[in-house]
C-alpha cells in the first residue's frame, strides 16, 4: 500500500494506492471518513484493479484552504490521478456521501467509465438530506457565520427534538459536527458544496439506462439512512444495474463486503 500527495491548485491532496490490476479504480469515501476506509477491500480488489482512494477536501490528511469545493475540483483531482497512472479509462466507487459525488460526475466522465460501484449510496433518497440540499445558499452562508458559537442553536434543536419537530438524527449529526472547529469547517464546506453535486433521481436513472454502464449497488438491509424502496424502484427495468443486499447497516464496508466483492 502506497501513500502519495497530489498538488491541485492551492491544495495538497492525500491519496492511498493499492493493488496491481490492469484497470484503475478511483474510490471516494463518505462524509467524516478518509481514504484508508477502503484498505480492508484490498484483498478483494487487488488482482483486478489498481485502486486509488483520496481524502476529500476537509478530510483526513488533505490540505484544503478554501471555504468549499465543487464538482470541477473533484474532476480536476481525478484527472491528475489518471495522468499519474497513465490511464484514459477508469472505474469509480463511492461510499455514502462519496456515492453522491460519484453520481454527480457521471455526465462528465461517462465516456471514460467502465464500471460504477455504489456503496450505501447517498444522492438517491437519504433521510434528512432533502432539507440540506434545498436550503438556499444565502441561508447556508448566513448560518456558517452565526453558528461559530453553536451552543445556543443546539439547545434550540434539543428542545425541538423533545417536542418531536426535529429528527433525532439531525440533532446528533449537528451536535457532533458543530462543536469543534475542524468539524465545523468540514460540515459547512461540504454543505456549501452540495449544489455542485446535485442530480435528480430521474436523471441518474436515465444515465444508467441509456449508457448501459455496469453499476453494482451494495445495500445494507439495516441501513437507517437510505430508503431502499426508492433505490429498488430506480433499478427496476435497468438490466445493467445490480443490487446486492447485505446483512449490515449504513456503514457496510468491512469483512463481509470484502468477501462478497471477492466473489464477483
C-alpha positions as a printed NumPy array, in Angstrom:
array([[  0.   ,   0.   ,   0.   ],
       [  1.414,   3.348,  -1.073],
       [  0.716,   6.893,   0.096],
       [  1.31 ,   9.946,  -2.078],
       [  0.17 ,  13.55 ,  -2.452],
       [ -1.145,  15.492,  -5.44 ],
       [ -0.833,  19.252,  -5.792],
       [ -4.108,  20.698,  -7.04 ],
       [ -4.264,  24.5  ,  -7.299],
       [ -3.591,  25.697,  -3.734],
       [ -4.417,  22.326,  -2.159],
       [ -2.442,  19.203,  -1.283],
       [ -4.488,  16.027,  -1.738],
       [ -3.59 ,  12.874,   0.162],
       [ -4.005,   9.623,  -1.794],
       [ -3.781,   5.927,  -0.959],
       [ -2.841,   3.409,  -3.675],
       [ -3.032,  -0.384,  -3.581],
       [ -3.489,  -3.328,  -5.927],
       [ -1.819,  -4.357,  -9.171],
       [ -4.741,  -4.927, -11.521],
       [ -4.772,  -3.6  , -15.061],
       [ -7.85 ,  -1.424, -14.58 ],
       [ -7.826,   1.737, -12.472],
       [-10.458,   2.181,  -9.758],
       [-10.884,   5.604,  -8.105],
       [-12.649,   5.435,  -4.726],
       [-14.47 ,   8.234,  -2.879],
       [-15.157,   7.829,   0.836],
       [-18.097,   9.176,   2.831],
       [-18.579,  12.252,   4.998],
       [-16.332,  12.148,   8.054],
       [-14.268,   9.241,   6.683],
       [-10.933,   9.029,   4.895],
       [ -9.264,   7.122,   2.062],
       [ -7.993,   4.397,   4.414],
       [-11.606,   3.237,   4.786],
       [-11.139,   1.212,   1.578],
       [ -7.973,  -0.579,   2.742],
       [ -9.992,  -3.534,   4.04 ],
       [-11.113,  -4.232,   0.447],
       [ -7.54 ,  -4.686,  -0.806],
       [ -7.657,  -8.492,  -0.924],
       [-10.912,  -8.399,  -2.896],
       [ -9.857,  -5.771,  -5.439],
       [ -6.067,  -6.004,  -5.804],
       [ -5.987,  -8.637,  -8.555],
       [ -8.497,  -6.822, -10.763],
       [ -7.736,  -3.186, -10.022],
       [ -5.137,  -0.643,  -9.168],
       [ -7.098,   1.33 ,  -6.569],
       [ -6.505,   4.998,  -5.78 ],
       [ -8.569,   6.484,  -2.963],
       [ -8.08 ,  10.067,  -1.823],
       [ -9.053,  12.095,   1.228],
       [-11.801,  14.501,   0.19 ],
       [-11.48 ,  18.224,   0.932],
       [-11.693,  18.887,   4.693],
       [-10.999,  15.207,   5.417],
       [ -8.015,  13.164,   6.527],
       [ -4.606,  14.466,   5.502],
       [ -5.791,  16.546,   2.547],
       [ -4.906,  20.218,   2.997],
       [ -7.726,  22.397,   1.67 ],
       [ -7.606,  26.127,   2.382],
       [-10.702,  27.274,   0.509],
       [-14.138,  27.568,   2.094],
       [-15.732,  24.832,  -0.027],
       [-15.175,  22.743,  -3.167],
       [-17.001,  21.905,  -6.38 ],
       [-17.525,  19.156,  -8.932],
       [-14.892,  20.856, -11.084],
       [-12.391,  20.451,  -8.242],
       [-13.021,  16.725,  -7.803],
       [-12.89 ,  16.156, -11.541],
       [ -9.583,  18.005, -11.638],
       [ -8.175,  15.761,  -8.897],
       [ -9.358,  12.619, -10.673],
       [ -7.767,  13.8  , -13.914],
       [ -4.474,  14.226, -12.034],
       [ -4.811,  10.621, -10.853],
       [ -5.49 ,   9.435, -14.405],
       [ -2.411,  11.27 , -15.648],
       [ -0.26 ,   9.848, -12.856],
       [ -1.436,   6.304, -13.604],
       [ -1.207,   6.892, -17.366],
       [ -4.834,   5.831, -17.876],
       [ -7.619,   7.238, -20.016],
       [-10.364,   4.953, -18.721],
       [-11.269,   4.029, -15.158],
       [-13.88 ,   2.64 , -12.78 ],
       [-15.439,   4.674,  -9.983],
       [-16.509,   3.701,  -6.473],
       [-18.355,   5.838,  -3.95 ],
       [-19.464,   5.137,  -0.401],
       [-22.333,   7.131,   1.143],
       [-21.609,  10.844,   0.517],
       [-18.874,   9.728,  -1.892],
       [-21.547,   7.932,  -3.938],
       [-23.426,  11.238,  -4.272],
       [-20.257,  12.86 ,  -5.577],
       [-19.573,   9.978,  -7.955],
       [-23.062,  10.044,  -9.475],
       [-22.938,  13.803,  -9.982],
       [-19.824,  13.35 , -12.126],
       [-21.402,  10.69 , -14.365],
       [-22.484,  13.089, -17.153],
       [-18.913,  14.368, -17.434],
       [-16.917,  11.151, -17.012],
       [-19.306,   8.681, -18.666],
       [-17.265,   8.289, -21.902],
       [-14.272,   7.209, -19.787],
       [-16.024,   4.945, -17.271],
       [-16.02 ,   1.141, -17.364],
       [-17.948,   0.451, -14.15 ],
       [-19.588,   2.193, -11.19 ],
       [-19.742,   0.842,  -7.637],
       [-22.212,   2.48 ,  -5.24 ],
       [-21.97 ,   1.501,  -1.561],
       [-24.823,   2.68 ,   0.702],
       [-25.414,   5.415,  -1.888],
       [-26.368,   8.887,  -0.772],
       [-27.738,  11.003,  -3.613],
       [-30.841,   8.876,  -4.241],
       [-33.009,   9.205,  -1.141],
       [-31.215,   9.835,   2.161],
       [-33.099,  10.746,   5.317],
       [-32.53 ,  14.351,   6.301],
       [-30.664,  15.27 ,   3.115],
       [-33.59 ,  16.77 ,   1.214],
       [-33.722,  19.764,   3.572],
       [-29.939,  20.17 ,   3.395],
       [-29.929,  20.117,  -0.416],
       [-32.807,  22.565,  -0.808],
       [-31.749,  25.095,   1.842],
       [-30.998,  28.356,  -0.053],
       [-27.307,  29.145,  -0.383],
       [-27.678,  32.507,   1.359],
       [-29.12 ,  30.71 ,   4.401],
       [-26.182,  28.264,   4.479],
       [-23.662,  31.102,   4.291],
       [-25.538,  33.078,   6.943],
       [-25.567,  30.057,   9.304],
       [-21.869,  29.446,   8.714],
       [-21.242,  32.932,  10.149],
       [-23.629,  32.959,  13.114],
       [-23.005,  29.383,  14.297],
       [-19.312,  29.767,  15.066],
       [-20.549,  29.518,  18.667],
       [-23.279,  26.882,  18.133],
       [-24.38 ,  26.044,  21.688],
       [-27.491,  28.223,  21.689],
       [-28.575,  26.66 ,  18.416],
       [-28.008,  23.108,  19.686],
       [-30.099,  23.864,  22.794],
       [-32.883,  25.059,  20.488],
       [-32.641,  21.884,  18.415],
       [-32.685,  19.769,  21.569],
       [-35.976,  21.407,  22.532],
       [-37.306,  20.747,  19.041],
       [-36.252,  17.125,  19.313],
       [-38.076,  16.709,  22.637],
       [-41.16 ,  18.26 ,  21.012],
       [-40.695,  15.822,  18.107],
       [-40.408,  18.529,  15.474],
       [-36.677,  17.958,  14.897],
       [-35.438,  14.449,  13.966],
       [-33.008,  12.96 ,  16.475],
       [-30.631,  12.063,  13.64 ],
       [-30.268,  15.76 ,  12.748],
       [-29.593,  16.729,  16.366],
       [-26.96 ,  14.004,  16.742],
       [-25.249,  14.96 ,  13.476],
       [-25.076,  18.677,  14.268],
       [-24.047,  18.151,  17.895],
       [-21.09 ,  16.111,  16.706],
       [-20.062,  18.31 ,  13.782],
       [-20.536,  21.868,  15.026],
       [-18.697,  21.728,  18.341],
       [-15.109,  21.515,  17.068],
       [-13.531,  23.986,  14.591],
       [-12.241,  21.332,  12.173],
       [-15.587,  19.507,  12.151],
       [-17.456,  22.804,  11.778],
       [-15.347,  23.714,   8.751],
       [-15.829,  20.252,   7.25 ],
       [-19.602,  20.269,   7.744],
       [-20.148,  23.691,   6.181],
       [-17.549,  23.094,   3.472],
       [-19.491,  20.033,   2.319],
       [-22.905,  21.671,   2.796],
       [-21.898,  24.614,   0.626],
       [-20.639,  22.138,  -1.987],
       [-23.928,  20.236,  -2.306],
       [-25.374,  22.357,  -5.12 ],
       [-22.47 ,  21.369,  -7.338],
       [-23.23 ,  17.663,  -6.796],
       [-26.967,  17.509,  -7.381],
       [-28.66 ,  15.238,  -9.898],
       [-32.345,  14.355,  -9.832],
       [-33.242,  10.679,  -9.498],
       [-34.78 ,  10.594, -12.948],
       [-31.547,  11.973, -14.41 ],
       [-29.494,   9.304, -12.649],
       [-31.801,   6.519, -13.845],
       [-31.763,   7.873, -17.408],
       [-27.962,   7.822, -17.407],
       [-27.921,   4.263, -16.06 ],
       [-30.411,   3.042, -18.659],
       [-29.149,   4.885, -21.72 ],
       [-25.429,   4.369, -21.144],
       [-25.503,   0.65 , -20.35 ],
       [-22.745,   1.312, -17.781],
       [-22.407,  -1.653, -15.381],
       [-23.493,  -0.45 , -11.939],
       [-23.203,  -2.549,  -8.773],
       [-25.071,  -1.265,  -5.716],
       [-24.327,  -2.71 ,  -2.29 ],
       [-27.033,  -2.011,   0.264],
       [-27.364,  -2.934,   3.938],
       [-30.786,  -4.252,   4.92 ],
       [-30.392,  -2.487,   8.301],
       [-29.498,   0.877,   6.757],
       [-31.44 ,   3.582,   8.611],
       [-30.342,   6.429,   6.344],
       [-31.042,   5.271,   2.782],
       [-34.547,   4.484,   1.519],
       [-34.208,   1.033,  -0.075],
       [-37.665,   1.2  ,  -1.694],
       [-36.548,   4.212,  -3.721],
       [-33.306,   2.525,  -4.775],
       [-35.161,  -0.651,  -5.8  ],
       [-37.712,   1.343,  -7.814],
       [-34.922,   3.16 ,  -9.666],
       [-33.264,  -0.12 , -10.612],
       [-36.422,  -1.747, -11.993],
       [-36.133,  -2.27 , -15.729],
       [-32.441,  -1.288, -15.874],
       [-30.648,  -4.544, -16.638],
       [-27.108,  -3.211, -16.275],
       [-27.701,  -2.232, -12.626],
       [-27.475,  -4.909,  -9.933],
       [-28.278,  -4.664,  -6.207],
       [-26.503,  -6.814,  -3.643],
       [-28.218,  -6.912,  -0.258],
       [-26.125,  -7.39 ,   2.851],
       [-26.922,  -8.025,   6.499],
       [-25.451,  -4.687,   7.547],
       [-26.265,  -1.11 ,   8.424],
       [-25.244,   2.028,   6.561],
       [-21.547,   1.571,   7.284],
       [-21.209,  -1.683,   5.377],
       [-17.531,  -1.506,   4.384],
       [-15.955,  -4.408,   6.238],
       [-15.073,  -8.067,   6.011],
       [-18.466,  -9.164,   4.682],
       [-18.309,  -6.676,   1.835],
       [-14.73 ,  -7.728,   1.104],
       [-15.825, -11.367,   0.855],
       [-18.816, -10.504,  -1.342],
       [-16.674,  -8.456,  -3.713],
       [-14.061, -11.189,  -3.905],
       [-16.755, -13.478,  -5.334],
       [-17.703, -11.026,  -8.12 ]])
